[in-house]
Structure formats: structure tokens, C-alpha cells
């Protein structure tokens, strides 16, 4: 969420409400992790709200660490919504699929998450990776394994 919000608590509540509505609509299990780094309790806290597990990291611990721990220990293919490159890289390394926050917003706001042609919207992480690494080997017209995984995950979110 960043730190640019005047009322972080209200923004967190707004996000939880959006995720709760999405969870009820799609019946996906959702875990959202917030930073308790500066103002958290002495232990990590967890609660359930409308099908959404809400976790606050403990004081001195960043949400990033909690997310990495969850996807590392509860090994299955998570769809990890993040715009943090380090978490995205960790997700790939654990067999999970990172989706950018920007690509996920239309899903929680009730849109299909497709462009006018019916194709999934571009996913920022994929474009960034191409810019850094180039197209690599193989047919430039064929999607990479990561791009296929991202499209498969986006299809599940619809």
C-alpha cells in the first residue's frame, strides 16, 4: 500500500472490504498481510473477516518477511499479488505465481481484467522482465513459461 496515505487505517479497511466482496463473489481463499513493523504488537496477529485472513506482522518485522514465510512453508501454488520485485522473485522460486497489484485491481473492483480484445491486460512484471532480460531463446511469438503461468493465474481470478 505504500506510505502515501493520510489515513493508513482507513485505506487498509477499504482494501479489506474490497477483498471480502471479491472473496464472496469468487470463493477464493485470501490472505492479506499488513506491516506491523513500526506499530505492531509483540506477536503476529491474525483474524478472519468475511473469508479473508488478515495478518499484521509483529513490531520489528516487515510484512514482506511474513509473506515469504507463508509461501515458503505452506507449499502450494499461491497467486501472490505484489508489486515488490523481491517478493515476486521469491514467489517464482517457491512455485507460486506473482501478479502485479495493478493487474489485480480490476478483479477486486469487479471488472473482468481484460482489454477490449478479450485478452488479459498486460501484467507489469512480465514487461519489466522482458526489458531487463530481453526475449531470450526460442520463438519470440511464443509465450514464456512465466507468461503462461501468469495468464493461467489471471484466468483463475476471473
C-alpha positions as CSV (number, residue, x, y, z in Angstrom):
1,X,0.0,0.0,0.0
2,X,2.9,2.3,0.4
3,X,3.0,5.1,2.9
4,X,1.5,7.9,0.8
5,X,-1.9,7.7,2.5
6,X,-3.1,10.2,5.1
7,X,-5.2,7.6,6.9
8,X,-3.5,4.3,6.6
9,X,-6.0,2.5,8.8
10,X,-8.9,3.7,6.6
11,X,-7.1,2.6,3.4
12,X,-6.4,-0.8,5.0
13,X,-10.1,-1.2,5.9
14,X,-11.1,-0.2,2.3
15,X,-8.8,-2.9,0.9
16,X,-10.1,-5.5,3.3
17,X,-13.7,-4.6,2.3
18,X,-12.8,-4.9,-1.4
19,X,-11.1,-8.2,-0.8
20,X,-14.1,-9.5,1.2
21,X,-16.5,-8.7,-1.6
22,X,-14.2,-10.3,-4.1
23,X,-13.8,-13.4,-1.9
24,X,-17.6,-13.8,-1.6
25,X,-18.1,-13.4,-5.3
26,X,-15.3,-15.8,-6.4
27,X,-15.0,-18.0,-3.3
28,X,-11.2,-17.7,-3.3
29,X,-9.3,-18.0,-0.1
30,X,-7.4,-14.7,0.5
31,X,-4.7,-13.8,2.9
32,X,-3.7,-10.1,3.2
33,X,-0.6,-9.2,5.2
34,X,0.0,-5.7,6.7
35,X,3.1,-4.3,8.2
36,X,3.3,-4.1,12.0
37,X,7.0,-3.0,11.6
38,X,6.6,0.2,13.5
39,X,3.3,-0.1,15.4
40,X,2.6,-3.8,15.6
41,X,2.1,-5.9,18.6
42,X,4.7,-8.1,20.3
43,X,3.4,-11.0,18.3
44,X,2.0,-11.5,14.9
45,X,-1.8,-11.2,14.9
46,X,-4.3,-12.9,12.6
47,X,-8.0,-12.6,12.2
48,X,-10.7,-13.7,9.7
49,X,-13.0,-11.2,8.1
50,X,-15.6,-12.3,5.6
51,X,-13.5,-15.1,4.2
52,X,-10.3,-13.0,4.2
53,X,-7.4,-13.8,6.6
54,X,-5.9,-10.6,7.8
55,X,-2.4,-10.8,9.3
56,X,-0.4,-8.0,10.9
57,X,3.3,-8.7,11.3
58,X,4.7,-8.1,14.8
59,X,6.7,-5.0,15.7
60,X,10.1,-5.0,14.1
61,X,9.0,-7.5,11.4
62,X,8.1,-6.4,7.8
63,X,5.1,-7.8,6.0
64,X,7.5,-9.0,3.3
65,X,9.0,-11.5,5.7
66,X,5.6,-12.8,6.7
67,X,4.6,-13.3,3.0
68,X,7.8,-15.0,2.2
69,X,7.5,-17.3,5.2
70,X,3.9,-18.2,4.3
71,X,4.6,-19.1,0.7
72,X,7.7,-21.0,1.6
73,X,6.2,-23.1,4.4
74,X,2.7,-23.7,3.0
75,X,4.0,-25.1,-0.3
76,X,1.4,-25.0,-3.0
77,X,0.9,-22.8,-6.0
78,X,-0.1,-19.4,-4.4
79,X,-1.1,-16.5,-6.5
80,X,0.8,-13.7,-4.9
81,X,-0.4,-10.2,-5.5
82,X,2.5,-7.8,-5.2
83,X,4.3,-5.0,-6.9
84,X,7.5,-5.8,-4.9
85,X,10.1,-7.4,-7.2
86,X,11.8,-9.2,-4.3
87,X,8.6,-10.9,-3.2
88,X,7.8,-11.7,-6.9
89,X,11.1,-13.3,-7.3
90,X,10.7,-15.3,-4.1
91,X,7.2,-16.4,-5.3
92,X,8.6,-17.7,-8.5
93,X,11.3,-19.6,-6.6
94,X,8.7,-21.4,-4.4
95,X,6.5,-22.4,-7.3
96,X,4.0,-19.6,-6.8
97,X,2.8,-17.1,-9.4
98,X,3.2,-13.3,-8.7
99,X,0.7,-11.0,-10.2
100,X,1.2,-7.2,-10.0
101,X,-1.1,-5.2,-7.8
102,X,-2.0,-3.1,-10.9
103,X,-3.2,-6.2,-12.8
104,X,-5.3,-7.4,-9.8
105,X,-7.1,-4.2,-9.1
106,X,-9.7,-4.7,-11.9
107,X,-10.6,-8.1,-10.4
108,X,-11.3,-6.7,-6.9
109,X,-13.2,-3.7,-8.4
110,X,-15.5,-6.1,-10.3
111,X,-14.1,-5.7,-13.8
112,X,-13.1,-8.7,-15.8
113,X,-9.4,-7.7,-16.0
114,X,-9.4,-7.9,-19.8
115,X,-8.6,-5.4,-22.5
116,X,-11.1,-4.6,-25.4
117,X,-10.0,-7.7,-27.3
118,X,-10.9,-10.1,-24.5
119,X,-7.2,-10.8,-23.7
120,X,-5.9,-10.4,-20.2
121,X,-4.5,-7.0,-19.5
122,X,-0.7,-6.6,-19.6
123,X,1.0,-7.6,-16.5
124,X,3.7,-5.1,-15.5
125,X,6.1,-7.7,-14.1
126,X,6.3,-9.5,-17.4
127,X,7.0,-6.3,-19.3
128,X,9.7,-5.3,-16.8
129,X,11.3,-8.7,-17.1
130,X,11.5,-8.5,-20.9
131,X,13.0,-5.1,-20.7
132,X,15.7,-6.3,-18.4
133,X,16.4,-9.8,-19.8
134,X,15.4,-9.4,-23.5
135,X,13.4,-12.1,-25.2
136,X,15.9,-14.9,-24.5
137,X,16.0,-18.1,-26.5
138,X,13.1,-19.6,-28.5
139,X,10.3,-18.3,-30.6
140,X,9.6,-14.7,-29.9
141,X,5.9,-15.2,-30.7
142,X,5.5,-18.0,-28.1
143,X,4.8,-17.1,-24.5
144,X,7.4,-17.9,-21.9
145,X,6.7,-20.4,-19.2
146,X,6.3,-17.4,-16.8
147,X,3.9,-15.6,-19.1
148,X,1.8,-18.7,-19.5
149,X,1.7,-19.2,-15.7
150,X,0.6,-15.6,-15.2
151,X,-2.1,-15.9,-17.8
152,X,-3.3,-19.1,-16.2
153,X,-3.4,-17.4,-12.8
154,X,-5.3,-14.4,-14.2
155,X,-7.8,-16.8,-15.7
156,X,-8.4,-18.3,-12.3
157,X,-9.0,-14.9,-10.8
158,X,-11.8,-14.0,-13.3
